[in-house]
């Protein structure tokens, strides 16, 4: 079973009242403390979960049809090779999906809700993006509309009930896989009525990077108004509180599923994964609310796993990513991973506690900015290309918010190196050992040789595929560096990964 949420960062997990989830999954299994997404946005990240690939290999670059989100191209080239498709066709699994699939799923230009992706025996997918009431589900390709009556329409509870029904009526002669994808705690943050008044005293965390100017950062971060207006702070605090409230229904869903598995006598031989498609910021560097940025608060997510052979109350500091989920689940099912084109690694040896496992020390983060051709009416002064702007003219995304990073975590370094594809060819580097909240960009002071090696490693990862995505990182003993292969004398070169990738199809 894979349960995953939207817009749920690690900081939020450790501070939320998901008491049942914590007791039933984290305390009964393993918590990965360094789990990341290679792209901090719903559609590219979900595509990475499904395919086990980096965005430059699955070609989903943002949340639009033009960005390949649930497009006909995605359906033709990637969907037949997702890990659920392999589970069903090659491993004999009965498969169940319920919840938010991809943001543009159900779009008329991409087959509408009649399109059921290959690999799913039972399909209950939300049309388009996150909602809690007044939505349409594709029920095995047929549209089913829901209204706003809590007892029959509240989406988190509907997903729970559909999942319980599947567990009740599924075949007991075939293995099963379930993917339950709750929009919560994604906007519009509509809590169940019994939880609507919870956490009245809760506000967003005031970390050291809260409501400060993002100096020495990319222009999109620098343009945020500091200090934030009182109305923005009130808005983000209110959003944070509502996000907590919506999670209480998710906590109930987890409890119901675990109890049902226990009742069926299946809990002890079922793996349960709990994670998110991306993080979320609330006020960091004076950005009110969103994701899409390269910082820890947007790319770091919770990952909890319980199941056969996993000892309780474990934590792991190894660097894992959502591209590892597909390979892990296929590995559990006994499928030969060499037959796939996946970029990720199976977590199964880590789950079983195998000793002497050789593991990665870095991975790739990449994003292509999303923007409108025209000027945003609320921010005409910023010119064309910006999007997701707030009333006080702080914009969360733009066309040239296009970047690629190497996130390195080894015994000697906890480092992030990023390049932007813009006129500035801007570079950001953070030493997270000394600066965990990424306040100080050390690109101009860090050792030149490290810069060049990181630049070279970034170029390698941006063009990697399959096994070449798992080669040794800069600080691994097996790393090989040839400075003659550098493209520029100052060790900085950005490449628009997604535009090139799409042209190559």
Number of C-alpha atoms within 10 A of each C-alpha: 19 17 20 24 25 23 25 27 25 25 17 21 17 11 10 15 16 18 13 17 21 19 13 16 25 23 19 19 25 24 24 20 18 19 23 31 28 29 33 30 25 26 28 32 29 27 29 32 25 23 31 30 29 32 28 24 23 23 27 32 29 25 20 16 20 11 20 21 26 29 21 15 17 19 19 11 12 19 21 17 20 22 23 30 21 20 25 19 15 13 16 13 21 22 22 23 24 25 27 26 27 24 22 22 26 27 16 10 12 19 15 18 23 15 16 22 18 16 23 22 18 17 20 26 26 29 25 20 19 23 22 26 18 13 19 20 23 23 18 19 18 16 18 15 14 17 13 13 10 14 9 13 18 23 26 28 20 19 22 23 16 17 22 18 12 16 19 13 8 14 11 10 8 11 16 21 23 20 19 26 24 29 25 29 25 23 18 15 22 19 23 20 12 10 16 15 12 16 14 11 7 13 17 18 16 11 10 13 17 20 22 18 21 24 14 16 18 20 15 18 22 17 19 22 19 14 15 21 14 8 11 21 21 15 15 20 21 16 22 22 21 26 23 25 27 26 26 24 24 25 17 17 24 21 18 16 18 19 14 18 17 13 10 11 11 13 18 12 12 18 20 21 21 20 24 28 31 31 31 28 27 25 24 24 25 26 30 27 20 22 23 25 25 25 18 23 23 25 28 26 29 25 24 23 23 27 21 14 14 18 15 16 14 18 15 15 11 16 19 25 26 30 27 23 25 28 30 22 22 21 17 13 18 12 17 10 16 10 7 17 16 26 22 28 25 19 20 19 15 16 21 14 15 9 8 8 9 8 16 19 22 28 25 26 25 29 28 27 21 22 19 14 12 12 16 20 13 14 18 12 10 15 12 17 18 26 21 16 17 15 11 14 18 25 23 25 24 20 17 21 24 24 25 27 29 26 25 24 22 17 9 10 14 18 21 25 26 24 24 25 21 17 7 10 14 19 24 20 24 23 21 18 13 11 13 15 18 23 20 18 20 16 18 11 9 13 10 13 11 14 20 21 21 27 24 21 24 27 20 15 23 23 13 18 18 18 13 12 23 18 19 18 25 22 19 16 8 10 12 14 14 9 14 8 8 17 13 12 10 11 17 19 20 20 18 19 23 23 14 12 17 17 8 7 8
